[in-house]
Amino acid sequence: MAKILCICLSSTIQRTINFNNIRLEKVNRSTSYRMDASGKALNSARVLSQLEKDCVQVICPVGEKNKDLFVELAERDNLKIDYVTIPGFTRECWTLLDNNAGTTTEMVVGEPDLDFDIVSCEEKILDILKTKICEFDAVLFAGSKPKCFSEHIVSDIAKASVSSNKVFLADYQGLELLNTLKNVIPSIIKINEEEFVTTFNLFQNATSYSDDELKKEIQKKSVELNNIVVVTRGHLPTFASNKGELVECPVEKVKAVNTTACGDSFSAGFLYEYVNTGDFKSALKKGTWCAARNAELETPGAVR
């Protein structure tokens, strides 16, 4: 059994709320709700734990004021967590499901910036990583960092993972990804189309671009970095390149209940299959399958 370490700097308490019909500027009464420990890497970890028991562990910061609730929710899903306590609250995210319209609306409630010893917090996270990493075959780092964290923490985590010769999947974008690439090359970059185009400043002078043009850029980046680049595109086929080997993978058509965490579920399935088999194409299919199963369920980051 391959073991995977998931790292999340933006831990979240996710409340998923059902409505028969959401009306703006009206009083809306829910029919039900659920709460989950969340954040991109937490969602991926939940999928991994459902694919194979005891194959995953999580490192994350947790706000001290609602730490007990977060830990309780994680334990309910059998998620093993090494956490670092920070001042304030773990942020919350509310997902509004309109059952009649079949839509998903996500509302992320960021916590205010706090003045605390972030250096000590980052050192604790890195110490846990460096102590634990020898027990794992791969590292999945997903999501953005809170503003209070340093500019170099993400690339520090990436460097520690890659230098330990672990398969490292980077599921993040923008400056954090660019800073990472100045130091180390992730084994796998998993990113959506908008993030890929924006991060690498592509097609800036064009009003539109074709699928073929996008494929060429993905292939070019994969050759340049000598790694795997996976670009998910929602309901459209996924484009991916393994050191220049370009593959187009169709998505499954499903009746969606909650599309939150479909990308996180894809990352989990892809990495799980890749570290267990080394098969790039099979990994794409597994990631696609996980994303489809997640969309059919209410829980964010789930395949059953």
NORSUL-V511795 format. One record per backbone hydrogen bond with DSSP energy under -0.5 kcal/mol. CO is the residue of the C=O (numbers start at 0). NH is the residue of the N-H. If there is no record, write none. Layout:
CO_NH ; CO_NH
//
This chain:
2_136 ; 2_137 ; 3_5 ; 3_56 ; 4_139 ; 5_58 ; 6_141 ; 7_60 ; 10_90 ; 11_13 ; 11_37 ; 12_14 ; 12_92 ; 13_15 ; 13_35 ; 14_16 ; 14_94 ; 15_33 ; 16_96 ; 17_30 ; 17_31 ; 18_98 ; 19_99 ; 20_22 ; 22_25 ; 25_27 ; 26_28 ; 27_29 ; 31_17 ; 33_15 ; 35_13 ; 37_11 ; 38_42 ; 39_43 ; 40_44 ; 41_45 ; 42_46 ; 43_47 ; 44_48 ; 45_49 ; 46_50 ; 47_51 ; 51_54 ; 54_3 ; 56_5 ; 57_81 ; 58_7 ; 59_83 ; 61_85 ; 62_65 ; 63_66 ; 65_69 ; 66_70 ; 67_71 ; 68_72 ; 69_73 ; 70_74 ; 71_75 ; 72_76 ; 73_76 ; 73_78 ; 74_77 ; 77_79 ; 78_80 ; 79_57 ; 80_82 ; 81_59 ; 83_61 ; 85_63 ; 87_64 ; 90_12 ; 91_108 ; 92_14 ; 92_94 ; 93_95 ; 93_106 ; 94_16 ; 94_96 ; 95_97 ; 95_104 ; 96_18 ; 96_98 ; 97_101 ; 97_102 ; 102_97 ; 104_95 ; 105_107 ; 106_93 ; 106_108 ; 107_109 ; 108_91 ; 113_115 ; 115_117 ; 116_120 ; 117_121 ; 118_122 ; 119_123 ; 120_124 ; 121_125 ; 122_126 ; 123_127 ; 124_128 ; 125_129 ; 126_130 ; 127_131 ; 128_132 ; 131_134 ; 132_135 ; 136_166 ; 137_4 ; 138_140 ; 138_168 ; 139_6 ; 139_141 ; 140_170 ; 141_40 ; 145_148 ; 149_152 ; 151_155 ; 152_156 ; 153_157 ; 154_158 ; 155_159 ; 156_160 ; 157_161 ; 158_162 ; 159_163 ; 160_165 ; 161_164 ; 166_138 ; 166_168 ; 167_169 ; 167_186 ; 167_187 ; 168_140 ; 168_170 ; 169_189 ; 170_142 ; 172_175 ; 172_176 ; 173_177 ; 174_178 ; 175_179 ; 176_180 ; 177_181 ; 179_182 ; 179_183 ; 183_185 ; 186_227 ; 187_169 ; 187_189 ; 188_190 ; 188_229 ; 190_231 ; 191_195 ; 192_196 ; 193_197 ; 194_198 ; 195_199 ; 196_201 ; 197_200 ; 202_205 ; 209_213 ; 210_214 ; 211_215 ; 212_216 ; 213_217 ; 214_218 ; 215_219 ; 216_220 ; 217_221 ; 218_222 ; 219_223 ; 220_224 ; 221_225 ; 221_226 ; 226_242 ; 227_188 ; 228_240 ; 229_190 ; 229_231 ; 230_238 ; 231_192 ; 232_235 ; 235_232 ; 237_248 ; 238_230 ; 239_246 ; 240_228 ; 240_242 ; 241_244 ; 243_245 ; 244_241 ; 246_239 ; 246_248 ; 247_249 ; 248_237 ; 251_253 ; 253_255 ; 258_261 ; 259_300 ; 260_264 ; 261_265 ; 262_266 ; 263_267 ; 264_268 ; 265_269 ; 266_270 ; 267_271 ; 268_272 ; 269_273 ; 270_274 ; 271_275 ; 272_276 ; 272_277 ; 273_277 ; 277_279 ; 278_282 ; 279_283 ; 280_284 ; 281_285 ; 282_286 ; 283_287 ; 284_288 ; 285_289 ; 286_290 ; 287_291 ; 288_292 ; 289_293 ; 290_294 ; 291_295 ; 293_296 ; 294_256 ; 294_257 ; 298_300
//
